């Protein structure tokens, strides 16, 4: 109890989450007569980062940074407008499908919402869309970033849950498609029962062909990544390296990136990698200390006392993730909670890959829920709109994502069928 009070007290006081986790671990050791473990903390910190799969993190961060600088998003938007722009509400669908395509390259919901908010919200408003609706579509579709592979959250889950990353990548495909479909239905319902959506615009055929050719070339990157992994010719780390090289070549070909830009790109990748790996190392210390004291066994017994149903357990986990996601960012939630819950997952016979997908979808919803909701804040700034109005318009989209999440929890095959096909098991 003292550890929890210290943890949340420091968190709300503004201490960085890495420091909060480490202080909580030290407090737990001090209050449970585990001072003998103090000398082993540096070894545990180092050992947590001595994992080959962690190399995928900077590589996929590098892909996202390069493609952001290379004008990828604008090209994908142009492709989406060609494909669905002539429909009623075409720009809303273009926003959604652009996010789906960008998600497979950027892999970060916050980065994706930031980029798309700058471009799509003003464009939609100029063509007659309600500002709050434009922001809601952008924010909701941005949740696809950590779900459609390659996904940074899937990599982190794989590391902290000690699961192979390749099946986790593949497991996000069908859930991602279901979420895209659910959000498209919400847009359609807005067009039918709401104030109406603007008519689409049909462009010239010759220009459309050129746009498709230019825009679909970057889309080859995720196809190479996923195809290589599914074919068994590349590991996720190797695919990240190849994707980074492809992205860099495209950046130079499009003349959006110069040699002088590389320093800033590498610096941003380095600082972001340090933040993520620092969290993983700190959380490993806390998990190690808790395991030494037998806390996971207590959690298992407590959860078994609540329910022995895998589905009910997953619903409880979803509720926990949603609450924590209101105050902590997604990576922190996964890193802190997953190691504690994995013994329960094993005890109940839940597929760890299925559990990873449920956790990932549940944690990203926190990006757009008050009071913290960084995705909401980004869109608020870009759209110049109050949080209340934006969140109210976002509720139908979140409800659709929640329905898909419950379906994923109830039907494990949504997550496990493609990975099973890939491995032949």
N, C-alpha and C positions, 0 to 999 in steps of 0.2 A: 504493500500500500504506500509506504514512504517513497519507494522508487517511482510509482505512478504519479504521486503528487509532485515530486521533483521534476519528472519528465515533462508533464503538462505545464507546470509552473514556469520552467525555463523556456518552453516552447512559446507560450503566450507572452513571455517577457521579451521575446525577440532574439534569443540566442540561436545561431545557425543550427540546423537539425543535426549536423555531424557532431558538434559539441554537446548538444542535448543528449544524444544517444550515448556518447562516451561518459558523460557525467552520470547518467542514469545507471550505466554498467558499474561504475566505481561505487556509487551509492549502494547498489544492490550487494556488491561484494563486502562493503564495509558493514552493512547492517545484517549480514548473514554469516559473519565470521569466515569470510573467504579471502582474507588478506593475503593468504599464501599464493593466490593467483595473480597478484599485482605484477610480479616480475615477468609473467608470461604474456602480458598484454602486447608488447612490441612484436613478439613472435607470432601472435595470433593476427595482428594487423597485417604483417608481411605475408603470412600464409594465405590470408583471404584473397590477396591480389595475385598470388602465384598460380593462376588458373588460365590455361590457354584460351578458353572461350571468351575471356574478357577482352581479347584483342579485337573482337568483332565490334566492340563499342566505339573506339575512336575511328575505325574504318567506316562504319555506317554514318557516324556523325560527319565525317569528311565528305561522304557522298552528298548528304543533305546540304552542307554548307556550300559545296561547289555548285550544286544544281540550283540553289537559291540565287547565287551570284550570276549564274549562267542564263537567267531569264526563263527558267523552265516553266514556272507557273503561268506566265503570260502565254506561252506557247500551248500549254495544256488547256487553258481557258479558251483559246481560239479554236482548238480541236473540238472541245465540248460544245461551243456555240455552233460550229458547223453541223455537229451530229444532232443536237436537240434544240438549237436556237430558233428554229422556225415554229416550234410548238407554242401553244398558249402557256405563258409562264416559262418560256424557254430559258431565260437567263437564270431562274431559280434552279431548274434542272441542270443547267450548265455549271452552276456553282457546286451543286452536289456531286456531279460526275467528275468535275475537275479535282475536287477534294479526294475522291476515290482513286483517281490516277496519281495524284501527288502523294497520297498516303503511302503508296507502294515504293516511294523513293525517299521522301523526307523522314518518315517514321516517327515524327514528334508532333503531338497534337498542338502544343503551345506554339511551336515554330510555324506550323501549318495555318493555325488560326490567325497568327500575326501577319503572314504573307497574304493570305486570302482576304483578310479584312481591309488591307490597304487598297486592294484592287477591286474586289467584287462589291463591297457595300456601296461605294460611290457610284460604280457603274450601274448597279441595280436601281439606286435612287434616281439617277438621271433618266432612266427609262420608265419611271412611273411606279416603282415598287415602294411600299411602305418601308420606312427606315428601320423600324423595329423588326419587321419581318425579314428584311435583308440581313440584319445582324443575327437573327435567330437561325436562319438557314446556314450562314457561314460558321457560326459557333458549333451548331449540332453536327454538321458535316465534318468539321475539324476533328471530331472524336474518332474518325476513322484512322487517323495517323498511327496510333499504337496498335491497331488491330490488324489491318491489312499488311502482309509481310512486304519487306523486312521490317520488323518491329523492335524498337529499342526496349520496350517493356518486356517483350518476350525473351530477349537476350538476358535481361536482368533477372526475370523469373527463373530462367533456366539455370543461371549461376547460383542463386540463393536456394533453389529447390533441388539442385543437383540433377537436372533433367537435360536431355539432349536438345539442342536449340533447333536443329533442322525440322523435327516433327512439330515443334511449337510454331515455327514459321508457317508450315503448311496448314496447321490447325486453325489459323486465323482467316483462311480464305473464305470458307463457307459462312462463318459468322459475319465477316465483313460484307459479303454479298447480301445476306439477309438484312443487315442494318441499312445498307444503301437502298434496298427495296422498300423497307419500312419508312424511311425518310421520304422517298419518292411518293409513297402513298399519302403521307401527311401533306406534302406540297399539292398533290392533286386534290385532296379534300379542301384545302384552303381555297383552291381555284373554284371549287363547286359551291361550297357553303360560305366562304368568306366574302370579303369585299370584291373579290375578283383579281385575277392576275393579268398583267399586260399581254397583248398579243406578241407572238414571236416575229422575228425578221428573217427573211430568207436572203442569203448573200449570193453573189455571183458564183457560178459553177467553177470557172477557171481559178478564181481566188480561193475557193473552198478546197480544191485539189491541192494547191500549193500549201495551204495551211495544214492540211492533213499530213502531207509528206514531211513538212518541217517539224510538226508537233509530235508525230508518232515515233520519230527516231529516238527521242529521250525515253519514250515508253518501253523501248527495248531493254533498258537497264534492268528493271524488275523482272522482265521475262527471262533474261540471262541468269539473274540471281536465283529465281525460283526454279527455272528449268534445270540449271546446273545442280542444285541441291536435290531435286526430285530424281534426277538421272543418276545421282550418286557420284558425279565426277568432281564435285566441289564441296568442301565443308562451308558452313556459314562464314567462317573467318576468311577463307579463300575467296568466296563470292563477294565479300565486302571489299577486298583488295581489288578484285577485277572491276567491280562496279565503280570504285573510286577512280581508277585509271580511265574507264570509259567516260565518266562524268567530266574529268579534267580535259580529255581530248575534245569532247563536245563543247566545253566552255571556251577553249581556244578556237575551235572551228566557228562558233557563233560570234567570236570576238567580243564576248561579254566579260571575259576574264583575261587579265594580263599577268605577266610574271610578278609585277609589283603587288598584285592582289594576294599572292600566295601566302605572304607573311601574316596578313590579317586573318586569312582563312585558317591557317595552321594554329595561330594563337587562340582563336575562338574554339577550335576543336580541342586543343590542349586544356584550356580552362574548363570546358564542359566535361571532358573526360575525367579531369581531376575531381570535379564536384561529384560525379556519379561514383567513381571508384572509392572516393573518400567515404561516401555513404555506405557502400558495400563493406568496406573494411571496418567501419565503426559498428555497423549492425552485426557483423560476424562476431565481434567481441561480446556484444550484449547477448546474442543467441548462445554463444559458447558458455557464458557465465550462467545463463538460465538453465541450459542443459545440464551443466555440472551440478546444479542444485535440484534437478529433477522436475523443473517447472513444466516442461512439455508433457510429462506423464500425468501431472495434475490436470493440465488442460484436456488431455485425452479423456480422463475419467469424468471430468466435469461435462464435457460435450456429450459423452455417452449417456450421462444422466439426463441430459436434455432431450436427446433423440438418438435413435439408431438408424434413422432414415437418411441415406445420402442426399436425397433431394431437399429435405428439410434443413439438413446441415448446410447445404449450399445456399439456401435462402438466408440462413442466419449469417453466413459469411458475406453475402451480398449486402445485407443490412449493415454489418460492421464496416465493410469497405466504403459504403456510401457515407456513413457518419464520419469516419476518419478522413475521407476524401474532401469533406467540407472544410477541414483545417490543415491537412497536410497535402503536399503534392504527390502525384501517383507513385513515383519511384520510392519515396520514403515509406509510403503505405506498404508497398510490396516487400521492401527489404525488411521492415520491422515485423510484419504480421505473418508472412508466408512460412518462415522457419518454425514458428510456434505451432502453426496449424498442420504442417506436413505429417506429423505422427498421427493426427486424427484422420487425415485423408487416407493414409495407408491402412489404418485400423478399420475404416468403413469400406474399404475396397474401391475407393474412387480413383479413376484413372488420373494420374498427375497431369497429363496433357490437357484433359478436360478441365481439371481444376485450374490450370494456368490460364486457359481462355476465359473462364468465368471471372477469375480475379482481375485479369487485365481489363475486360469490359467494365467491370464494376468500378475499378479505380479511376478509369478515365472519365466516368460520369462526374466525378468530383471536380473536374476541371471547369465545369460550367454550373456548379451549384454554389449559392451563397453559403457562408459569408466570405469565403476566400475566393474560390472560383477564378483562377487567373485567366481562363479563356473568356469569361464575361468581361473582365476588366479591359482586356485587349480590345475586344469589340466595342466596348463603351467608349473608349478613347477615339477609335477610328470612326465610329458612327455618331459620336457626340450625342449620346442618348443616356437616359437614366437607367440604372440597373433594374429598377422595378419594372419598367416598360419592356426592357429587353428580356428579362427572365420570364415575364408573363407570356411573351410571345414564344419563348423557347420551350415552355412546358409541354405542348403537344408533341414536339419532336423528342423530348426526353422520355415522355410516356411511351412512344413507339420503340425507342431504344431499350427501355426497361422491359417491355413485352418480349422483345427478342432475347434479352438476357435471361428472362425466366424460362423461355423456350429452350435456350442453350443449356441451362441448368437441368431442365427436365429430360432432355434428349441428348445424352452424351455423344451419340453418333454424329451430331452436327459438328462436333469438334474432332472426333477421333476417326471418322470414316476415311478422310483423305490421308492422314498420316499412316493409317493401317494399310491402305493401298500402296503407299510409297514404300513401306518396309516389308510388305507381303505377309504381315502378321494378322 
